[in-house]
Amino acid sequence: MTESGVSRRGRRRLRRRTRARIRRALLVGLVVGSLLLAGSGWVAFRGWQARAHLLNAAGLARELSAQIVGGDAARAQRTLAALQEQAGAARDATGDPSWWLGQRSPYAGDDLGAVRQIAVAIDDLARRAFPTLVRTDLATLVPKEGRLDVARLRAVSTELADVNAAVRETRTRLDAVPTTDLVGQVRTALTDLRAEIDRLAGLTGAADQGAKVLPALLGADGRRTYLLVSQNPAELRATGGMLGAYAVIRADNGRVEIVTQGSAVDLRRFDPPVATLPAEMRRLYTDLPAIYPADVNLTPHFPTAAKLYREMVRLRTGTTVDGVLAVDPVALSYLLAATGPVAVPGGPKLAADTVVRTLLSDTYRSMGLKEQDAYYAAAAAAVFDAFLAAKVNPKAVLSAFDRSIAERRILFWSVRSGEQRIFGESRVSGILPERETVPSVGVFLNDGSGAKLGYYLKPTAQLTVGECQGEGRRQLRLRFSLRSSAPTSGLNRSVLGAGKAGDPYTIRTLVYIFSPAGGAVMGARIDGADAALGSGTERRRQVGVANVEVPPGATRTLDVDLLTGRNTAGTPELWLTPTATPWTTQVVSAPSCNQ
């Protein structure tokens, strides 16, 4: 055989082996590709199933919430069973091996992982949190025949603590889910679920706190005495309004009654001051909060105001109270929606849709000072008695308290540090935090007119997130506007007061802008012109003070540049003085600095 013949046969064998390898490679590729396509189709099918179950679960969760608050236990049980079935099915649909593999793919992995966490979160809530809420009788949380059932409150305390822990654990897990690379629909679903769980956490946290602390506060372990103080937003102060009329109330084993009543006028001026204020407070407010009962809450930090008011009442009356509870007429309007109209001896009845105008406008225009004091005392007693004695809808009462606390219209401080710690930095405690992870900007209003014109103010605020700075700081831009609806004539001296703005119908307001904790106030403009701000600090926040005077029918606008503290994140929050007319607000967020 020639050399060339051997060579030709070798080349033919090589070609046959090469073709065989190619056929095997193509066959393997075809099999693998088919498996991958089948897997993708299966994952897509399971995703379609999960989406349907999650949508059903969302609708059922809304129904369940309404039924729980409405006290419809029978329907709530049926809805809960259906919710658990849908949530469990969504969890199963996102938990098989193909979904697990899909989560590790380079393209859709993050989205599949996020959908899985959404399904797990809803299922956990349906099985760990909602059953206890369905079993809890909300009627035990409102008075019956003038008394709250403190024994029942204690009985549900452990269960409510478990519910709150489950809700917060679920929220923490969702916080760990990255959102940067998610498709729009999945990111929106995750964001919406986080917001819903935040609202749920607010309710379960409040219920947990209430069940823990209310029995003791209501005298289950011995009689308690409190100051119930009315804030008057017709003359604005940082926490909501001048602390005017007060009542001493007694709580004994769940039964609550008014013991005595009085007003800030009765307490008079204190000389020397009732306390030595910290130097930073004196620079902002002088010694006024420790001298005049009407000025204790020039500071937005409610525990400071409550301690000063408590000491003033002790010195004048000899009564030492265990805590201070502050409310305002707007919170009263929410409560009257639950109790219905209340008759007041010697004056007009109070109704939900008219009580704010009655107490903050009509009374000043039609009554003298002594008549006003008498009417306010009678009104407080009438509403108090109606709330304790009337048959009220638990849903309406809880809704009224929830809204009032969310708007910071109900504030409470306890002299017992252990009880105060339970409330923590929740809205009801009125604590202005010195440290924070999410930046907050305070806009606090103190009347500078010496008048009762705050009823006519309509405030708006917009907070916009700006550029990223070094050290984890962020620029913020605040636009704050005040509009006056005051008339140009026809108000009496009781409303116009001292008229410190010159024109008695012009409203002078001292606006205190508090930076985020550890942050700064950089500069301000009023109606577009550079404005000089008074300055100071309180509780690790820089404070800028602007004098804003608003004539009748006019609007003044204050623009303020701020800087957050170091290493804070999340959408900034606005903390505002509650006013007679609720604020119009907007927070314009921006992507985080690491995106």
C-alpha positions as CSV (number, residue, x, y, z in Angstrom):
1,M,0.0,0.0,0.0
2,T,1.3,3.3,-0.9
3,E,1.9,6.1,1.6
4,S,-0.6,8.3,-0.1
5,G,-3.3,5.6,0.3
6,V,-2.6,5.2,4.0
7,S,-2.9,9.0,4.3
8,R,-6.2,9.1,2.5
9,R,-7.7,6.4,4.8
10,G,-6.5,8.2,7.9
11,R,-8.1,11.4,6.7
12,R,-11.4,9.6,6.1
13,R,-11.4,8.1,9.6
14,L,-10.6,11.5,11.1
15,R,-13.5,13.0,9.2
16,R,-15.9,10.2,10.4
17,R,-14.8,10.8,14.0
18,T,-15.2,14.5,13.7
19,R,-18.7,14.2,12.2
20,A,-19.6,11.8,15.0
21,R,-18.4,14.2,17.7
22,I,-20.4,17.0,16.0
23,R,-23.5,14.9,15.8
24,R,-23.1,14.0,19.5
25,A,-22.6,17.7,20.4
26,L,-25.6,18.7,18.4
27,L,-27.7,16.0,20.0
28,V,-26.6,17.0,23.5
29,G,-27.2,20.7,22.7
30,L,-30.7,19.8,21.4
31,V,-31.5,17.8,24.5
32,V,-30.2,20.5,26.9
33,G,-31.9,23.2,24.9
34,S,-35.2,21.3,25.0
35,L,-34.8,20.9,28.7
36,L,-34.1,24.5,29.2
37,L,-37.1,25.5,27.1
38,A,-39.3,23.1,28.9
39,G,-37.9,24.5,32.2
40,S,-38.6,28.1,31.2
41,G,-42.1,27.2,30.1
42,W,-42.7,25.4,33.4
43,V,-41.4,28.4,35.4
44,A,-43.5,30.7,33.3
45,F,-46.6,28.5,33.9
46,R,-45.8,28.5,37.7
47,G,-45.3,32.2,37.6
48,W,-48.7,32.7,36.0
49,Q,-50.2,30.5,38.7
50,A,-48.4,32.4,41.4
51,R,-49.6,35.8,40.0
52,A,-53.2,34.7,40.0
53,H,-52.9,33.3,43.6
54,L,-51.2,36.5,44.8
55,L,-53.8,38.8,43.2
56,N,-56.6,36.7,44.9
57,A,-54.7,36.9,48.2
58,A,-54.4,40.6,48.0
59,G,-58.1,41.1,47.5
60,L,-58.9,38.7,50.3
61,A,-56.5,40.5,52.7
62,R,-58.3,43.8,52.1
63,E,-61.7,42.1,52.8
64,L,-60.3,40.5,55.9
65,S,-59.0,43.8,57.2
66,A,-62.4,45.4,56.9
67,Q,-64.1,42.5,58.5
68,I,-61.7,42.4,61.5
69,V,-62.1,46.1,62.2
70,G,-65.9,45.8,61.6
71,G,-66.2,43.0,64.1
72,D,-67.7,40.5,61.6
73,A,-66.0,37.4,63.1
74,A,-67.9,34.8,61.1
75,R,-67.1,36.3,57.7
76,A,-63.6,37.0,58.8
77,Q,-63.0,33.3,59.6
78,R,-64.2,32.3,56.1
79,T,-62.1,35.0,54.4
80,L,-59.1,33.9,56.4
81,A,-59.4,30.3,55.3
82,A,-59.6,31.4,51.6
83,L,-56.7,33.7,52.1
84,Q,-54.6,31.0,53.6
85,E,-55.4,28.7,50.7
86,Q,-54.4,31.3,48.1
87,A,-51.3,32.4,49.9
88,G,-50.2,28.7,50.4
89,A,-50.8,28.0,46.7
90,A,-48.6,31.0,45.7
91,R,-45.9,29.8,48.0
92,D,-46.0,26.3,46.6
93,A,-46.0,27.6,43.0
94,T,-42.8,29.5,43.7
95,G,-41.1,26.8,45.7
96,D,-40.4,23.9,43.3
97,P,-37.0,22.9,41.9
98,S,-37.5,24.6,38.6
99,W,-38.2,27.9,40.3
100,W,-35.2,27.4,42.5
101,L,-33.0,26.9,39.4
102,G,-34.6,29.9,37.8
103,Q,-33.7,32.1,40.7
104,R,-30.0,31.4,39.9
105,S,-30.2,32.4,36.3
106,P,-28.3,35.5,35.3
107,Y,-31.3,37.4,33.8
108,A,-34.6,36.6,35.6
109,G,-33.1,35.3,38.8
110,D,-33.6,38.5,40.9
111,D,-37.2,38.9,39.7
112,L,-38.0,35.2,40.5
113,G,-36.4,35.6,43.9
114,A,-38.4,38.7,44.7
115,V,-41.7,37.0,43.7
116,R,-40.8,34.1,45.9
117,Q,-40.2,36.4,48.9
118,I,-43.5,38.2,48.2
119,A,-45.4,34.9,48.3
120,V,-43.6,33.7,51.5
121,A,-44.4,37.0,53.2
122,I,-48.1,36.9,52.4
123,D,-48.3,33.2,53.5
124,D,-46.5,33.9,56.7
125,L,-48.8,36.7,57.6
126,A,-51.9,34.6,56.7
127,R,-50.7,31.8,59.1
128,R,-48.9,33.6,61.9
129,A,-50.5,37.0,62.2
130,F,-54.0,37.1,60.8
131,P,-55.5,34.2,62.9
132,T,-54.9,36.0,66.2
133,L,-56.3,39.3,64.8
134,V,-59.4,37.4,63.8
135,R,-59.8,35.9,67.3
136,T,-59.3,39.3,69.0
137,D,-62.6,41.0,69.9
138,L,-62.0,44.7,69.2
139,A,-65.0,45.5,71.4
140,T,-62.7,44.9,74.5
141,L,-60.5,47.8,73.4
142,V,-63.3,50.4,73.8
143,P,-65.2,51.3,77.0
144,K,-68.3,49.5,78.1
145,E,-70.6,51.1,80.7
146,G,-67.9,53.6,81.6
147,R,-65.1,51.0,82.1
148,L,-62.4,49.3,80.0
149,D,-61.9,45.6,80.6
150,V,-58.3,45.6,81.8
151,A,-58.3,41.8,82.5
152,R,-59.2,41.1,78.9
153,L,-56.5,43.5,77.7
154,R,-53.9,41.6,79.7
155,A,-55.2,38.3,78.4
156,V,-54.6,39.2,74.7
157,S,-51.2,40.9,75.4
158,T,-49.0,37.9,74.7
159,E,-50.9,37.0,71.5
160,L,-50.7,40.5,70.2
161,A,-46.9,40.6,71.0
162,D,-46.5,37.4,68.8
163,V,-48.5,39.0,66.0
164,N,-46.4,42.1,66.1
165,A,-43.2,40.1,66.1
166,A,-44.4,38.1,63.1
167,V,-45.2,41.2,61.1
168,R,-41.9,42.9,61.9
169,E,-39.9,39.7,61.0
170,T,-41.7,39.6,57.6
171,R,-41.0,43.3,57.0
172,T,-37.3,42.7,57.9
173,R,-37.0,39.9,55.4
174,L,-38.6,42.0,52.6
175,D,-36.1,44.8,53.4
176,A,-33.3,42.4,52.4
177,V,-34.7,41.9,48.9
178,P,-32.7,44.1,46.4
179,T,-34.8,46.2,44.1
180,T,-32.2,47.7,41.8
181,D,-32.4,45.2,38.9
182,L,-36.1,44.2,39.2
183,V,-38.5,44.7,36.4
184,G,-41.1,47.5,36.9
185,Q,-44.0,45.2,37.8
186,V,-42.1,43.2,40.4
187,R,-40.5,46.3,41.9
188,T,-43.9,48.0,42.2
189,A,-45.4,44.9,43.8
190,L,-42.6,44.7,46.3
191,T,-42.8,48.4,47.1
192,D,-46.6,48.3,47.6
193,L,-46.3,45.2,49.8
194,R,-43.7,46.9,52.0
195,A,-45.9,49.9,52.4
196,E,-48.9,47.8,53.3
197,I,-46.9,45.9,55.9
198,D,-45.6,49.2,57.3
199,R,-49.2,50.2,57.8
200,L,-50.0,46.8,59.4
201,A,-46.9,47.1,61.6
202,G,-48.1,50.5,62.8
203,L,-51.4,49.0,63.9
204,T,-49.9,45.8,65.4
205,G,-47.2,47.8,67.1
206,A,-49.8,50.2,68.6
207,A,-52.0,47.2,69.7
208,D,-49.0,45.5,71.2
209,Q,-48.0,48.6,73.1
210,G,-51.5,49.3,74.2
211,A,-52.1,45.8,75.5
212,K,-48.8,45.9,77.4
213,V,-49.2,49.3,79.0
214,L,-52.9,50.2,79.1
215,P,-53.9,47.9,82.0
216,A,-51.4,49.6,84.3
217,L,-52.2,53.0,82.9
218,L,-55.9,52.4,83.6
219,G,-55.3,51.5,87.2
220,A,-55.2,47.7,87.1
221,D,-52.3,47.7,89.7
222,G,-53.4,50.8,91.6
223,R,-55.1,54.1,91.1
224,R,-53.6,56.5,88.6
225,T,-54.1,60.3,88.1
226,Y,-53.5,62.2,84.8
227,L,-53.7,65.6,83.3
228,L,-55.9,65.7,80.2
229,V,-54.9,68.8,78.3
230,S,-56.6,70.5,75.4
231,Q,-54.3,71.9,72.7
232,N,-55.7,75.0,71.0
233,P,-54.5,75.4,67.4
234,A,-56.2,78.8,67.2
235,E,-53.1,80.0,69.0
236,L,-50.4,77.8,67.5
237,R,-47.6,76.1,69.5
238,A,-45.0,73.6,68.2
239,T,-46.9,70.4,69.4
240,G,-50.2,71.7,68.0
241,G,-51.6,74.6,70.0
242,M,-51.5,76.5,73.3
243,L,-52.1,74.2,76.2
244,G,-55.4,75.7,77.6
245,A,-58.1,73.9,79.5
246,Y,-57.1,70.9,81.5
247,A,-58.8,68.2,83.5
248,V,-57.4,66.0,86.3
249,I,-58.7,62.5,85.6
250,R,-58.6,59.4,87.8
251,A,-58.3,55.8,86.5
252,D,-59.0,52.9,88.8
253,N,-59.2,49.3,87.5
254,G,-60.4,50.4,84.1
255,R,-62.9,53.0,85.3
256,V,-62.0,56.6,84.4
257,E,-63.6,59.8,85.7
258,I,-62.9,63.5,85.8
259,V,-61.9,64.8,89.2
260,T,-61.3,68.5,88.7
261,Q,-61.0,71.0,85.8
262,G,-59.0,74.2,85.2
263,S,-57.3,76.3,82.6
264,A,-53.9,77.8,81.8
265,V,-55.2,81.2,83.0
266,D,-55.8,79.7,86.5
267,L,-52.2,78.6,86.7
268,R,-50.9,82.2,86.2
269,R,-47.2,83.2,85.7
270,F,-44.4,81.5,87.6
271,D,-41.6,83.6,89.1
272,P,-39.1,82.1,89.5
273,P,-39.4,79.6,86.6
274,V,-40.5,76.1,87.5
275,A,-37.3,74.6,86.0
276,T,-33.9,75.6,84.6
277,L,-34.0,75.0,80.9
278,P,-31.0,73.7,79.0
279,A,-28.9,76.5,77.4
280,E,-29.9,75.4,73.8
281,M,-33.6,75.8,74.7
282,R,-33.1,79.2,76.3
283,R,-31.4,80.4,73.2
284,L,-34.4,79.4,71.1
285,Y,-37.3,80.2,73.4
286,T,-35.8,82.2,76.3
287,D,-37.2,81.1,79.7
288,L,-40.9,81.4,78.5
289,P,-41.7,77.6,78.6
290,A,-40.8,77.5,82.3
291,I,-42.7,80.7,83.2
292,Y,-46.0,80.7,81.3
293,P,-48.3,77.6,81.1
294,A,-49.3,78.8,77.6
295,D,-45.7,78.5,76.4
296,V,-44.6,75.2,77.7
297,N,-44.9,73.7,74.3
298,L,-42.9,76.2,72.3
299,T,-40.6,73.2,71.9
300,P,-41.8,70.3,69.7
301,H,-40.4,67.7,72.2
302,F,-43.6,66.8,74.1
303,P,-42.0,65.1,77.1
304,T,-40.3,68.5,78.0
305,A,-43.7,70.3,77.7
306,A,-45.5,67.6,79.7
307,K,-43.0,67.8,82.6
308,L,-43.2,71.5,82.8
309,Y,-47.1,71.5,82.7
310,R,-47.2,68.8,85.3
311,E,-45.0,70.8,87.7
312,M,-47.0,73.9,87.2
313,V,-50.2,72.1,88.1
314,R,-48.5,70.6,91.1
315,L,-47.3,73.9,92.4
316,R,-50.7,75.6,92.0
317,T,-53.1,72.8,93.0
318,G,-51.0,70.4,95.1
319,T,-52.0,67.6,92.7
320,T,-49.2,65.3,91.5
321,V,-50.2,63.4,88.4
322,D,-48.7,60.2,86.8
323,G,-48.7,61.5,83.2
324,V,-50.0,64.0,80.7
325,L,-52.4,63.3,77.8
326,A,-52.9,66.1,75.2
327,V,-55.6,66.2,72.5
328,D,-57.0,68.8,70.1
329,P,-60.4,69.7,68.7
330,V,-59.6,68.0,65.4
331,A,-59.0,64.7,67.2
332,L,-62.3,65.5,69.0
333,S,-64.1,65.7,65.6
334,Y,-62.8,62.3,64.7
335,L,-64.1,60.9,68.0
336,L,-67.5,62.6,67.6
337,A,-67.9,60.7,64.3
338,A,-68.0,57.6,66.5
339,T,-70.1,58.8,69.4
340,G,-72.5,61.1,67.5
341,P,-73.3,64.7,68.5
342,V,-72.9,65.7,72.1
343,A,-75.1,68.2,73.9
344,V,-73.1,70.8,76.0
345,P,-74.9,72.6,78.9
346,G,-74.9,76.4,78.4
347,G,-73.8,76.3,74.7
348,P,-74.1,74.8,71.3
349,K,-73.9,71.1,70.8
350,L,-70.8,69.5,69.4
351,A,-70.9,67.5,66.2
352,A,-68.1,66.0,64.1
353,D,-68.5,68.4,61.2
354,T,-68.8,71.6,63.2
355,V,-66.8,71.1,66.4
356,V,-63.6,72.6,65.1
357,R,-65.4,75.8,64.0
358,T,-67.4,75.9,67.2
359,L,-64.4,75.6,69.5
360,L,-61.8,77.6,67.5
361,S,-63.9,80.3,66.0
362,D,-67.6,80.7,67.0
363,T,-66.9,80.6,70.7
364,Y,-64.4,83.4,70.6
365,R,-66.7,85.6,68.5
366,S,-69.8,85.1,70.6
367,M,-68.6,84.7,74.2
368,G,-66.6,86.6,76.8
369,L,-63.5,85.2,78.5
370,K,-65.3,83.7,81.5
371,E,-68.1,82.2,79.3
372,Q,-65.4,80.7,77.1
373,D,-63.7,79.0,80.0
374,A,-67.0,77.6,81.4
375,Y,-68.0,76.3,77.9
376,Y,-64.7,74.6,77.3
377,A,-64.9,72.9,80.6
378,A,-68.5,71.8,80.0
379,A,-67.6,70.6,76.5
380,A,-64.6,68.5,77.7
381,A,-66.8,66.8,80.4
382,A,-69.7,66.2,78.0
383,V,-67.5,64.5,75.3
384,F,-65.6,62.5,78.0
385,D,-68.8,61.2,79.4
386,A,-70.2,60.4,76.0
387,F,-67.2,58.4,75.0
388,L,-67.2,56.4,78.2
389,A,-70.9,55.8,78.4
390,A,-72.2,55.6,74.8
391,K,-72.4,52.4,72.8
392,V,-69.8,53.1,70.2
393,N,-68.7,51.2,67.1
394,P,-65.2,49.8,67.8
395,K,-64.2,50.3,64.2
396,A,-65.1,54.0,64.3
397,V,-63.3,54.5,67.6
398,L,-60.2,52.7,66.6
399,S,-60.2,54.6,63.3
400,A,-60.5,57.9,65.1
401,F,-57.6,57.1,67.4
402,D,-55.4,55.7,64.6
403,R,-55.9,58.9,62.5
404,S,-55.4,61.2,65.5
405,I,-52.1,59.5,66.4
406,A,-50.9,59.4,62.8
407,E,-51.5,63.2,62.7
408,R,-49.8,63.7,66.1
409,R,-53.1,65.1,67.6
410,I,-52.9,62.7,70.6
411,L,-49.8,62.8,72.7
412,F,-48.9,61.0,76.0
413,W,-46.1,61.1,78.5
414,S,-45.8,58.9,81.6
415,V,-43.7,59.8,84.6
416,R,-42.7,56.1,84.8
417,S,-39.7,55.6,82.6
418,G,-40.5,51.9,82.0
419,E,-43.8,52.8,80.6
420,Q,-42.4,55.6,78.5
421,R,-39.8,53.2,77.0
422,I,-42.7,51.0,75.8
423,F,-44.0,53.9,73.7
424,G,-40.4,54.5,72.4
425,E,-40.3,57.1,69.6
426,S,-43.8,56.3,68.3
427,R,-45.9,59.3,67.3
428,V,-48.0,59.2,70.4
429,S,-44.9,59.8,72.6
430,G,-44.1,63.1,70.8
431,I,-40.4,62.4,71.2
432,L,-38.2,64.4,68.8
433,P,-35.4,61.8,68.2
434,E,-31.8,62.8,68.5
435,R,-30.7,60.0,66.2
436,E,-32.3,58.5,63.2
437,T,-31.7,56.1,60.3
438,V,-34.4,57.7,58.0
439,P,-34.0,61.5,57.9
440,S,-36.9,63.7,59.2
441,V,-37.4,67.4,58.7
442,G,-39.5,69.3,61.3
443,V,-41.7,72.3,60.4
444,F,-43.0,73.7,63.7
445,L,-45.3,76.7,64.1
446,N,-45.5,79.1,67.1
447,D,-47.9,82.0,67.0
448,G,-46.2,85.4,67.0
449,S,-49.4,87.5,66.9
450,G,-50.7,87.0,70.5
451,A,-54.0,86.2,68.9
452,K,-56.4,83.4,68.1
453,L,-55.9,83.6,64.3
454,G,-54.4,80.1,63.7
455,Y,-57.8,78.8,62.8
456,Y,-57.5,80.7,59.5
457,L,-54.1,79.3,58.4
458,K,-53.8,76.7,55.7
459,P,-50.3,75.3,55.4
460,T,-48.6,73.2,52.7
461,A,-45.2,71.6,52.5
462,Q,-43.2,69.9,49.8
463,L,-39.9,68.2,50.6
464,T,-37.7,67.3,47.6
465,V,-34.6,65.0,47.8
466,G,-31.6,66.6,46.1
467,E,-28.0,65.7,45.3
468,C,-25.8,63.2,47.1
469,Q,-23.0,64.6,49.2
470,G,-20.0,63.1,50.9
471,E,-20.2,61.0,54.1
472,G,-23.6,59.6,53.2
473,R,-25.3,63.0,53.4
474,R,-28.0,64.2,51.0
475,Q,-29.3,67.7,50.1
476,L,-33.0,68.4,50.8
477,R,-35.2,71.2,49.6
478,L,-38.2,72.3,51.6
479,R,-41.0,74.6,50.2
480,F,-43.4,75.7,52.9
481,S,-46.4,77.9,52.3
482,L,-48.9,79.6,54.6
483,R,-52.2,81.0,53.3
484,S,-54.5,83.1,55.4
485,S,-58.3,82.9,55.0
486,A,-58.8,85.5,57.7
487,P,-61.4,88.3,57.1
488,T,-60.3,91.9,56.9
489,S,-62.8,93.1,59.5
490,G,-65.5,91.9,61.9
491,L,-63.4,90.0,64.5
492,N,-63.5,91.0,68.2
493,R,-60.7,91.6,70.6
494,S,-60.9,88.0,71.9
495,V,-59.8,86.8,68.5
496,L,-57.4,89.6,67.5
497,G,-55.6,89.6,70.9
498,A,-52.4,91.7,71.1
499,G,-52.1,92.2,67.3
500,K,-48.3,92.0,67.5
501,A,-47.9,92.0,63.7
502,G,-49.2,95.6,63.5
503,D,-52.2,95.1,61.4
504,P,-54.4,93.0,63.8
505,Y,-55.7,90.9,60.9
506,T,-52.2,89.9,59.7
507,I,-51.1,86.6,61.1
508,R,-47.5,86.5,62.4
509,T,-46.1,83.0,62.7
510,L,-42.6,82.0,63.9
511,V,-41.6,79.1,61.7
512,Y,-39.0,76.7,63.2
513,I,-37.3,74.5,60.6
514,F,-35.6,71.6,62.2
515,S,-32.9,69.8,60.2
516,P,-32.6,66.0,60.2
517,A,-30.7,64.7,63.2
518,G,-27.0,65.5,62.7
519,G,-27.9,67.6,59.7
520,A,-27.9,71.3,58.9
521,V,-30.1,74.2,57.7
522,M,-28.2,75.8,54.8
523,G,-30.2,78.9,53.8
524,A,-33.7,80.2,53.1
525,R,-35.7,82.5,50.9
526,I,-39.1,84.1,51.6
527,D,-41.1,84.7,48.4
528,G,-37.9,84.3,46.4
529,A,-35.8,86.8,48.3
530,D,-32.9,85.8,50.6
531,A,-34.1,85.7,54.2
532,A,-32.0,85.9,57.4
533,L,-32.9,83.1,59.8
534,G,-32.6,83.0,63.5
535,S,-30.6,80.0,64.4
536,G,-30.0,77.5,67.2
537,T,-29.9,73.8,68.0
538,E,-32.2,71.4,69.8
539,R,-31.7,67.6,70.3
540,R,-28.8,67.4,67.8
541,R,-30.7,69.3,65.1
542,Q,-29.9,72.6,63.6
543,V,-32.9,75.0,63.8
544,G,-33.7,77.9,61.5
545,V,-36.3,80.4,62.7
546,A,-38.3,82.6,60.2
547,N,-40.8,85.3,61.0
548,V,-43.6,84.9,58.4
549,E,-46.4,87.5,58.3
550,V,-49.5,86.7,56.2
551,P,-52.1,89.4,55.5
552,P,-55.8,88.3,54.9
553,G,-56.2,86.4,51.7
554,A,-52.4,86.3,51.0
555,T,-49.9,83.4,50.7
556,R,-46.3,83.5,51.8
557,T,-43.7,80.9,50.7
558,L,-40.6,79.9,52.5
559,D,-37.9,77.9,50.7
560,V,-35.2,76.2,52.8
561,D,-32.1,74.2,51.8
562,L,-31.1,71.5,54.2
563,L,-28.6,68.7,54.6
564,T,-29.2,65.3,56.1
565,G,-27.0,63.7,58.8
566,R,-24.4,61.1,57.9
567,N,-25.3,57.6,56.6
568,T,-29.1,58.0,56.6
569,A,-31.2,56.4,53.9
570,G,-34.8,56.0,52.9
571,T,-37.5,58.4,51.9
572,P,-37.3,61.5,54.2
573,E,-40.2,62.2,56.5
574,L,-42.0,65.5,57.4
575,W,-42.8,66.2,61.1
576,L,-45.4,69.0,61.2
577,T,-47.3,71.0,63.8
578,P,-50.9,69.8,63.7
579,T,-53.2,72.6,62.6
580,A,-56.9,73.3,62.5
581,T,-56.8,72.7,58.8
582,P,-54.8,69.5,57.9
583,W,-51.7,70.1,55.9
584,T,-51.3,69.5,52.2
585,T,-47.9,67.7,51.8
586,Q,-45.7,66.0,49.3
587,V,-42.4,64.2,49.5
588,V,-40.5,63.9,46.2
589,S,-38.0,61.0,46.6
590,A,-35.0,60.1,44.4
591,P,-32.9,57.0,43.8
592,S,-30.5,56.1,46.6
593,C,-27.0,57.4,46.2
594,N,-25.5,54.0,45.6
595,Q,-27.7,53.3,42.5
